[in-house]
Amino acid sequence: MKILLTAFDPFDGESINPALESIQLLPGRIGNIEIIKLKVPTIFGKSIDIVNAAVEREQPDAVLCIGQAGGQYDLTPERVAINIDDARIKDNEGNQPIDQPICPDGAPAYFSTLPIKAMVKNIRAAGIPASVSNSAGTFVCNHLMYGLLHTLSCRYPHIRGGFMHVPYTPGQVVKLSSPAPCLSARDIATGIEAALMAIAENEQDITSVEGKIC
C-alpha cells in the first residue's frame, strides 16, 4: 500500500511546524505501507496544486495531510472540509481571502474518506491523545483538505483522502505568555504512524461514539 503523507511548512512567524517535524521522523516504509512524504507551502492555491500534482505523479492508495492546530492537546482527524476561505491571518505569501469559495462550482463540503474513528482508536492505543474533529477551520488546512477531496471525488474516486491536525511541540510554547498544551515531535510521529496503520487496516471506518454536543 502507498500513502502520500503531506505536512505544511512553518507559518505565522513560527520557525517550525510540528506537522513537518513529525513526519520527518517517520521511516519511508512501515510494514507493508510505503510512505511518500511531501512538504507543502502554507499558501492558498499553491498548496492544492502541489498536492494534486503529487497525487497524479504517485497514484497513492490514500492521502493523509497533516497540519498544526496550536492550542489543542490531541491529534484530531478531521471529519469534513467546507467550501470557504476566511483567513484570520495572512498565508506565507501575504494572501488573506475573506469569505471566498475555494471552488465556486464545488460542493458545499466534502467528508473525509479515511477511517477517522479507526484512526482515533489506533492513536489512543499507541498512548497518544486523539479525538475526531468536526471543523478543519477556514485557513489553509481546510483549504487543502477541501481541494484534495474535490480532486479525488472528480478524478480519482478510488483514492481515499483526508486531513489530521496536531498540537504544538514544547519548543513552540515556551515563548507563549499563557500556558498551552503540546506534545513532542516524537509522540506526534507515533500518533501519525498509528493513524497510517489504521488507514491500511480499515477499508471502511469502525462504529464508535466520537460525537460532540457543540
C-alpha angles and dihedrals in degrees: 000000000000122000124187107217116193133185134183125243120241117292142175093040096308119138093211139027114215090213092061094038091054101047089050088063092058122092123241091250133033112186106306093344118105109204121209110193123206131184111215127197117239090238130123112245097005093066091059093044093052095048093044090052090051091050091053092046099044101031092208126190090233141004125216117185119197128204141170122260106181114205098034121103102209144048110267125195106207120237100197144012121208129213098248139096113204107158119199089189136021121269123235092282096046096260117146111174114190122203093342125146115241091216114014092204096037131108118277089247144352126216121222113262092205122099094258097173092048088050091054091048092051094046092052090047087056089058097256123121115248142163140170114265121209097196128050090188124237101275129092094299093063089038092057095042091052093045092049094048091046090054093046092048093050102036112011109031090160092063118083121216146176149137138255130194124214132195132250119281120236095260090060096054100046090080095048119106093218126049114263132185119251144169130207118258088244092055091047090050089051089054093048090050090052090050091051090052090052091052091051094046100043121058087173126033124254125243113247138141107265101134125127132213094220 
